[in-house]
Amino acid sequence: MTSTSLPIPAFPEGFVFGAATASYQIEGAADEDGRGPSIWDTYSHTPGKVHGGDTGDIADDHYHRMPGDVALMKRLGLQSYRFSIAWPRIVPTGSGAVNPAGVDFYSRLADELLDAGITPIATLYHWDLPQQLQDAGGWPARDTAYRFAEYAGQLAEALGDRIAIWTTLNEPWCAAYLGYSAGVHAPGHTDQAEALTAVHHLNLAHGLGLQAIRAVLPSAKGSVTHNLHVIRPADPEDPRDVDVVRRMRNLGNEVWLGPQLGDGYPADLIADTSSITDWSFVRDGDLAQIRQPIDVLGINYYTTSLARHWDGTTAREMDDGHGDTDATAWPGEQNFEVLHVDGEHTEMGWLVEPAGLTQLLTEVSARFPDVPLMVTENGAAYDDRVAADGSVPDGDRAAYVAAHLQAVADAIAAGADVRGYQLWSLMDNFEWAYGYSKRFGIIRVDYDTLERTIKDSGHYYASVIAAHRARSQERSEQA
């Protein structure tokens, strides 16, 4: 099936289509205009940490090519753009006075987007912690949460009401566990106690950050984005497999949802990790600070996992297709294995399972019926090839997007309150420890020339948005 023959799902009035990126992955200009170093600058420049020795020094050079990139967004018909703000570009050392040049870049970006009719959605933290804050302890240090709140307030002052949704954190699971337990993301630590302490301080940063934003902008719409895990037991009848999934869901989902939207950290989570930490870093009043009203819960979805108990007597069978299958990323007793599941997989090794997205959206919406949802990342890496005519016929990615858009539509039909879809990613980029070896974009970036080319998946996505606009116009004319 070609991208032009793919089905175009229908969505309700007001549903918003956009695309997402992250600062370190696309901006480049790593040492320009007063930007300070981040932990990802340090990590990527450490030999052996990133595939091919790649760094984000140049990335897509979005810092210098931003107006052209916004023009491409407008050409695609995007209604929104979810970008992240580089903390070290705004506050180079993580604390203190703002850097005027950094503020100017994001101010110009917001204005360009609004002039193009595109709604700005800003993420304040997508993993590029200022290196000086890491030197002072990083996320395991409580002070980092206070510095984040300071930074959030500074951004609210600088960008004002031009930002439609303020997202505090992107995938804090990765920041805490991959960065401080598994060591496969910056800063590259392998300490489970540090990871769990980082979890709490990221939660605290979220709550304090929202309060700081609303102190400046009382009507600001607040959000947070999580990569909530869809994990199933290999044998639902085996209590050991069921218990493995319980523990993983606690560490992957409930450790965030509990404090931010519920009644706090689950008691069984604390019991399961008691050999690692006594959780004394949770102070009186913290949970009230964390649990702030949010207007949107962002959900990032790529795949599902199948887990079972591992007795330690055989070679562990671990599906190595995604970072969350690294056993060291899960603090606590690591007596589990994540199994490879036959079926279609992306270049990341991730199982393609759109039904998992429907399941996740319907379950979360039923649990938190008063909190609107937005898919804030969903996409796929494939081994793209440029055709003789210069086009990029990535039918596999287009089919992936079509199937997952239908999964979102199915969730809405089942009652889930989903308000939008932000495709990952707008363009090919620096894919963290994978460097430039994996391409997620609906726009191809030639890393030699930095030329941009809209792929077939991008043209398909544009057709979905155009059809949605046409339906909206038709409804308006009939009203």
C-alpha positions as CSV (number, residue, x, y, z in Angstrom):
1,M,0.0,0.0,0.0
2,T,1.5,3.4,-1.0
3,S,1.2,6.5,1.2
4,T,-1.3,8.0,-1.3
5,S,-3.7,5.0,-0.8
6,L,-3.5,4.8,2.9
7,P,-6.8,5.5,4.8
8,I,-7.4,8.8,6.4
9,P,-9.1,8.5,9.8
10,A,-11.6,11.1,10.9
11,F,-11.2,13.0,14.2
12,P,-13.6,15.2,16.2
13,E,-13.8,19.0,15.9
14,G,-11.0,20.7,17.7
15,F,-8.5,17.8,17.5
16,V,-5.0,19.2,16.9
17,F,-2.4,17.7,14.7
18,G,1.3,18.6,15.1
19,A,4.8,17.3,15.3
20,A,7.5,17.2,18.0
21,T,11.2,17.7,18.4
22,A,13.7,18.2,21.2
23,S,16.3,21.0,21.6
24,Y,19.6,19.0,21.8
25,Q,18.4,16.7,19.0
26,I,18.0,19.4,16.4
27,E,19.3,22.8,17.4
28,G,23.1,22.6,17.1
29,A,24.9,25.9,17.9
30,A,26.1,24.1,21.0
31,D,28.6,26.8,22.1
32,E,27.0,29.9,20.4
33,D,25.4,33.0,21.8
34,G,26.1,32.2,25.4
35,R,24.7,28.7,25.6
36,G,26.3,26.7,28.4
37,P,27.2,23.0,28.2
38,S,24.6,20.4,29.0
39,I,25.1,16.8,30.3
40,W,24.4,15.6,26.7
41,D,27.3,17.8,25.4
42,T,29.5,16.1,28.0
43,Y,28.2,12.6,27.4
44,S,28.2,12.7,23.6
45,H,31.8,13.9,23.7
46,T,32.8,11.0,25.9
47,P,34.4,8.3,23.7
48,G,32.3,5.2,23.4
49,K,29.1,6.6,24.7
50,V,27.3,7.5,21.4
51,H,27.2,5.5,18.1
52,G,29.9,6.6,15.7
53,G,31.1,9.3,18.1
54,D,28.3,11.5,17.0
55,T,27.4,14.6,19.0
56,G,24.7,17.3,18.9
57,D,27.2,20.1,18.1
58,I,25.5,20.8,14.7
59,A,22.6,18.3,14.7
60,D,20.0,19.8,12.2
61,D,21.3,23.3,12.6
62,H,17.8,24.4,13.5
63,Y,19.2,27.3,15.6
64,H,20.2,29.0,12.3
65,R,17.6,27.5,10.0
66,M,14.5,28.0,12.2
67,P,12.5,30.2,9.9
68,G,12.9,27.8,7.0
69,D,11.9,24.9,9.3
70,V,8.7,26.8,10.4
71,A,7.9,27.4,6.7
72,L,8.1,23.6,6.2
73,M,5.7,23.1,9.1
74,K,3.3,25.5,7.5
75,R,3.7,23.7,4.2
76,L,2.7,20.4,6.0
77,G,-0.3,22.2,7.5
78,L,0.7,21.6,11.1
79,Q,-1.7,23.0,13.6
80,S,0.8,22.8,16.5
81,Y,4.5,22.3,17.1
82,R,5.8,20.7,20.3
83,F,9.4,21.8,20.8
84,S,11.7,21.8,23.9
85,I,13.6,24.6,25.3
86,A,17.3,24.2,26.1
87,W,17.8,25.1,29.8
88,P,21.5,25.9,29.3
89,R,20.6,28.2,26.4
90,I,18.3,30.2,28.7
91,V,20.3,29.9,32.0
92,P,23.8,28.7,31.0
93,T,24.9,27.5,34.4
94,G,21.4,26.4,35.5
95,S,20.8,29.2,37.9
96,G,21.0,32.9,37.9
97,A,20.4,35.5,35.2
98,V,18.9,34.6,31.9
99,N,20.9,34.7,28.7
100,P,19.2,37.3,26.4
101,A,20.3,35.7,23.2
102,G,18.8,32.4,24.3
103,V,15.5,34.0,25.2
104,D,15.6,35.8,21.8
105,F,15.8,32.6,19.9
106,Y,12.7,31.1,21.5
107,S,10.9,34.4,21.4
108,R,11.5,34.5,17.6
109,L,10.4,30.9,17.3
110,A,7.2,31.5,19.1
111,D,6.5,34.5,16.9
112,E,7.3,32.6,13.7
113,L,4.9,29.8,14.7
114,L,2.1,32.2,15.6
115,D,2.5,34.1,12.3
116,A,2.3,30.8,10.5
117,G,-0.9,29.8,12.3
118,I,0.8,27.1,14.3
119,T,0.2,26.7,18.1
120,P,3.4,26.6,20.2
121,I,3.7,23.8,22.8
122,A,6.8,24.2,24.9
123,T,8.6,21.5,26.9
124,L,10.9,22.9,29.5
125,Y,13.0,19.8,30.1
126,H,13.9,17.2,27.5
127,W,17.0,15.8,29.2
128,D,19.6,18.6,28.6
129,L,20.4,19.5,32.2
130,P,23.0,22.3,32.5
131,Q,26.3,20.6,33.2
132,Q,27.1,22.9,36.2
133,L,23.9,21.6,37.9
134,Q,25.1,18.0,37.3
135,D,28.4,18.9,38.8
136,A,26.5,20.0,41.9
137,G,24.7,16.7,42.1
138,G,22.2,16.6,39.2
139,W,18.7,15.3,39.7
140,P,19.7,13.3,42.8
141,A,20.3,16.7,44.5
142,R,17.1,18.3,45.8
143,D,18.3,21.8,44.9
144,T,18.0,20.9,41.2
145,A,14.2,20.9,41.6
146,Y,14.3,24.4,43.0
147,R,16.6,25.6,40.2
148,F,14.1,24.1,37.7
149,A,11.3,26.1,39.2
150,E,13.4,29.3,39.0
151,Y,14.0,28.6,35.3
152,A,10.3,27.9,34.7
153,G,9.4,31.2,36.1
154,Q,12.0,33.0,34.0
155,L,10.6,31.4,30.9
156,A,7.0,32.4,31.8
157,E,8.3,36.0,32.2
158,A,10.1,35.8,28.9
159,L,7.6,34.1,26.6
160,G,4.4,35.2,28.3
161,D,1.1,34.0,26.9
162,R,2.5,33.1,23.5
163,I,2.9,29.5,24.7
164,A,-0.4,27.5,24.5
165,I,0.7,24.6,26.7
166,W,3.6,24.5,29.2
167,T,5.0,21.0,29.6
168,T,7.3,20.7,32.5
169,L,9.1,17.4,31.8
170,N,9.5,14.9,28.9
171,E,9.8,11.3,29.9
172,P,11.3,11.7,33.3
173,W,11.5,7.8,33.3
174,C,14.4,8.1,30.9
175,A,16.1,11.0,32.7
176,A,16.0,9.1,36.0
177,Y,16.6,5.4,35.1
178,L,18.5,5.5,31.8
179,G,20.6,8.4,33.1
180,Y,21.3,7.4,36.7
181,S,20.7,3.6,36.9
182,A,21.4,2.0,33.5
183,G,24.0,4.6,32.5
184,V,23.0,4.5,28.8
185,H,21.9,8.2,28.8
186,A,23.6,11.3,30.2
187,P,25.0,11.6,32.7
188,G,25.9,7.9,32.5
189,H,25.6,6.9,36.2
190,T,24.8,3.4,37.4
191,D,23.4,3.9,40.9
192,Q,19.9,2.6,41.7
193,A,19.6,4.8,44.8
194,E,20.5,7.8,42.8
195,A,17.9,6.9,40.2
196,L,15.1,6.7,42.8
197,T,16.2,9.9,44.4
198,A,16.2,11.5,40.9
199,V,12.6,10.2,40.4
200,H,11.4,12.2,43.4
201,H,13.2,15.4,42.6
202,L,11.9,15.2,39.0
203,N,8.4,14.9,40.4
204,L,9.1,17.8,42.7
205,A,10.5,19.9,39.9
206,H,7.2,19.3,37.9
207,G,5.1,20.6,40.8
208,L,7.3,23.5,41.6
209,G,7.7,24.4,38.0
210,L,4.0,24.6,37.4
211,Q,3.6,26.8,40.4
212,A,6.3,29.1,39.2
213,I,4.7,29.4,35.8
214,R,1.3,30.1,37.2
215,A,2.7,32.7,39.6
216,V,3.5,34.7,36.5
217,L,0.7,33.5,34.2
218,P,-2.3,32.4,36.4
219,S,-4.2,31.1,33.4
220,A,-1.3,29.1,31.9
221,K,-2.2,25.6,30.7
222,G,0.1,23.1,32.4
223,S,1.2,19.6,31.3
224,V,3.7,16.8,31.7
225,T,4.6,14.1,29.3
226,H,5.3,10.4,30.2
227,N,6.3,7.4,28.3
228,L,3.8,5.2,30.1
229,H,4.6,1.5,29.7
230,V,2.2,-1.1,28.3
231,I,3.7,-4.2,29.9
232,R,2.0,-7.6,29.8
233,P,2.8,-10.9,31.6
234,A,4.1,-13.6,29.4
235,D,1.8,-16.0,31.3
236,P,-1.1,-14.3,32.9
237,E,-1.8,-17.4,35.0
238,D,1.7,-17.5,36.5
239,P,1.7,-15.3,39.6
240,R,5.5,-14.7,39.3
241,D,5.0,-13.2,35.8
242,V,2.1,-11.1,37.1
243,D,4.2,-9.8,40.0
244,V,7.1,-8.9,37.6
245,V,4.6,-6.8,35.6
246,R,3.2,-5.2,38.8
247,R,6.7,-4.1,39.8
248,M,7.6,-2.8,36.4
249,R,4.4,-0.9,36.1
250,N,5.0,0.7,39.5
251,L,8.5,1.8,38.5
252,G,7.4,2.8,35.0
253,N,4.0,4.4,35.5
254,E,2.8,4.7,39.1
255,V,6.0,6.3,40.4
256,W,4.9,9.3,38.3
257,L,1.1,9.1,38.1
258,G,0.7,8.4,41.8
259,P,2.4,11.6,43.1
260,Q,1.3,13.9,40.2
261,L,-2.3,12.8,39.8
262,G,-3.1,10.4,42.6
263,D,-2.5,9.7,46.2
264,G,1.3,9.5,46.2
265,Y,3.9,6.8,45.8
266,P,2.4,3.2,46.0
267,A,3.2,1.4,49.3
268,D,4.2,-1.7,47.5
269,L,6.7,0.3,45.3
270,I,8.3,1.6,48.4
271,A,8.4,-1.9,49.9
272,D,9.9,-3.4,46.8
273,T,12.7,-0.9,46.8
274,S,13.4,-0.7,50.5
275,S,16.7,-2.5,50.1
276,I,17.9,0.4,47.9
277,T,16.6,3.4,49.7
278,D,14.4,4.4,52.7
279,W,12.7,7.1,50.7
280,S,13.8,9.7,53.3
281,F,14.3,12.2,50.5
282,V,10.5,12.6,50.4
283,R,9.9,15.4,52.9
284,D,6.7,16.6,54.6
285,G,4.7,18.7,52.2
286,D,6.4,17.4,49.0
287,L,3.4,15.5,47.7
288,A,1.2,18.5,48.0
289,Q,3.8,20.5,46.1
290,I,3.9,17.8,43.4
291,R,0.2,17.3,42.9
292,Q,-0.7,20.4,40.9
293,P,-3.6,20.6,38.5
294,I,-2.7,19.9,34.9
295,D,-4.7,20.8,31.8
296,V,-3.2,18.0,29.6
297,L,-1.5,14.7,30.2
298,G,1.0,14.0,27.4
299,I,1.5,10.4,26.5
300,N,4.4,9.1,24.4
301,Y,3.9,5.7,22.8
302,Y,6.1,3.5,20.6
303,T,5.7,-0.1,21.5
304,T,4.6,-2.7,24.1
305,S,6.6,-5.2,26.3
306,L,6.1,-8.8,27.3
307,A,7.8,-9.7,30.6
308,R,8.2,-12.8,32.7
309,H,10.0,-14.0,35.8
310,W,13.6,-15.1,35.4
311,D,15.0,-17.6,37.9
312,G,18.6,-16.8,37.1
313,T,19.5,-20.4,36.1
314,T,19.4,-19.8,32.4
315,A,20.8,-17.2,30.0
316,R,18.5,-14.3,30.3
317,E,16.3,-13.7,27.2
318,M,16.1,-10.0,26.8
319,D,14.6,-8.3,23.8
320,D,17.3,-5.7,23.2
321,G,15.2,-3.5,20.9
322,H,14.4,-0.7,23.3
323,G,16.1,0.9,26.3
324,D,13.5,-0.2,28.9
325,T,14.6,-3.8,28.4
326,D,17.9,-3.0,30.0
327,A,17.5,-4.8,33.4
328,T,19.6,-2.2,35.1
329,A,17.1,0.5,34.1
330,W,14.7,-0.9,36.7
331,P,15.8,-0.4,40.3
332,G,15.0,-3.3,42.6
333,E,15.2,-7.0,42.2
334,Q,16.0,-7.7,38.5
335,N,14.6,-11.2,38.3
336,F,12.8,-10.7,35.0
337,E,13.3,-10.9,31.3
338,V,11.6,-9.0,28.5
339,L,10.8,-11.3,25.6
340,H,11.1,-10.7,21.9
341,V,7.7,-10.9,20.2
342,D,7.4,-12.0,16.6
343,G,5.8,-9.5,14.2
344,E,6.7,-6.3,12.4
345,H,9.5,-4.3,14.1
346,T,10.9,-0.8,13.4
347,E,14.6,-0.1,12.9
348,M,14.8,0.4,16.7
349,G,13.7,-3.2,17.1
350,W,10.4,-2.0,18.5
351,L,7.3,-4.2,17.9
352,V,4.7,-2.4,15.9
353,E,1.4,-2.7,17.9
354,P,-1.1,0.1,17.3
355,A,-3.6,-1.7,19.6
356,G,-1.3,-1.0,22.5
357,L,-1.9,2.7,22.0
358,T,-5.7,2.3,22.0
359,Q,-5.4,0.3,25.2
360,L,-3.2,2.8,26.9
361,L,-5.3,5.8,26.0
362,T,-8.6,4.2,27.0
363,E,-7.2,2.9,30.3
364,V,-5.6,6.2,31.3
365,S,-8.6,8.3,30.3
366,A,-10.9,6.0,32.2
367,R,-8.7,6.3,35.3
368,F,-8.4,10.1,35.1
369,P,-11.6,11.2,33.3
370,D,-11.1,14.9,34.2
371,V,-7.7,15.1,32.6
372,P,-7.6,15.5,28.8
373,L,-4.9,13.5,27.0
374,M,-2.6,14.3,24.1
375,V,-0.3,11.9,22.2
376,T,2.8,13.9,22.4
377,E,5.2,11.5,20.7
378,N,4.5,8.6,18.3
379,G,6.6,7.6,15.3
380,A,9.0,5.1,13.9
381,A,12.6,4.8,12.7
382,Y,13.1,3.1,9.4
383,D,16.1,2.7,7.0
384,D,15.1,5.4,4.5
385,R,16.3,5.4,0.9
386,V,16.4,8.4,-1.4
387,A,14.9,7.6,-4.8
388,A,16.5,8.6,-8.1
389,D,14.1,11.6,-8.4
390,G,15.1,12.9,-4.9
391,S,11.9,11.7,-3.2
392,V,11.9,9.6,0.0
393,P,9.4,6.8,-0.5
394,D,9.1,5.7,3.2
395,G,5.8,3.8,2.9
396,D,6.6,1.7,6.0
397,R,6.6,4.9,8.1
398,A,3.5,6.3,6.5
399,A,1.7,3.0,7.2
400,Y,2.9,3.1,10.8
401,V,1.5,6.6,11.2
402,A,-1.8,5.7,9.5
403,A,-2.2,2.7,11.8
404,H,-1.5,4.6,15.0
405,L,-3.7,7.5,14.0
406,Q,-6.5,4.9,13.6
407,A,-5.6,3.6,17.0
408,V,-6.1,7.1,18.5
409,A,-9.4,7.4,16.6
410,D,-10.5,4.0,18.0
411,A,-9.6,5.2,21.6
412,I,-11.7,8.3,21.1
413,A,-14.6,6.2,19.8
414,A,-14.3,4.1,23.0
415,G,-14.6,7.2,25.1
416,A,-11.0,8.4,25.7
417,D,-10.7,12.2,25.9
418,V,-7.8,12.7,23.5
419,R,-7.3,16.2,22.2
420,G,-4.3,16.0,19.8
421,Y,-1.5,14.0,18.2
422,Q,2.1,15.3,18.0
423,L,4.1,13.0,15.6
424,W,7.7,12.2,16.3
425,S,9.5,13.5,14.7
426,L,9.3,16.5,12.5
427,M,12.7,15.7,11.0
428,D,15.6,13.3,11.3
429,N,17.8,14.2,14.3
430,F,20.4,13.2,16.8
431,E,18.9,10.1,18.3
432,W,20.7,10.2,21.7
433,A,23.0,7.2,22.1
434,Y,22.2,6.0,18.6
435,G,23.7,9.2,17.2
436,Y,22.5,9.8,13.6
437,S,22.1,6.1,12.8
438,K,18.3,6.1,13.3
439,R,15.9,8.3,11.4
440,F,12.4,9.1,12.8
441,G,11.6,12.2,10.7
442,I,8.8,12.8,8.2
443,I,11.3,15.3,6.8
444,R,14.7,13.9,5.8
445,V,17.9,15.8,6.7
446,D,20.9,15.2,4.6
447,Y,23.6,15.4,7.3
448,D,26.3,16.4,4.8
449,T,24.4,19.4,3.3
450,L,21.6,19.8,5.9
451,E,19.1,20.0,3.1
452,R,15.5,19.1,4.1
453,T,13.2,16.9,2.0
454,I,9.6,16.0,2.9
455,K,9.3,12.3,2.9
456,D,6.2,10.4,1.6
457,S,5.1,10.0,5.2
458,G,5.2,13.7,5.5
459,H,3.0,14.1,2.5
460,Y,0.6,11.5,3.9
461,Y,0.5,13.3,7.2
462,A,-0.2,16.6,5.4
463,S,-3.1,14.9,3.6
464,V,-4.6,13.8,7.0
465,I,-4.4,17.3,8.3
466,A,-5.9,18.8,5.2
467,A,-8.8,16.4,5.3
468,H,-9.4,17.3,9.0
469,R,-9.4,21.0,8.1
470,A,-11.8,20.4,5.3
471,R,-14.2,18.5,7.5
472,S,-14.0,21.2,10.1
473,Q,-14.7,23.8,7.4
474,E,-17.7,21.8,6.2
475,R,-19.1,21.5,9.7
476,S,-18.7,25.2,10.1
477,E,-20.5,26.0,6.9
478,Q,-23.4,23.6,7.9
479,A,-23.8,25.1,11.3
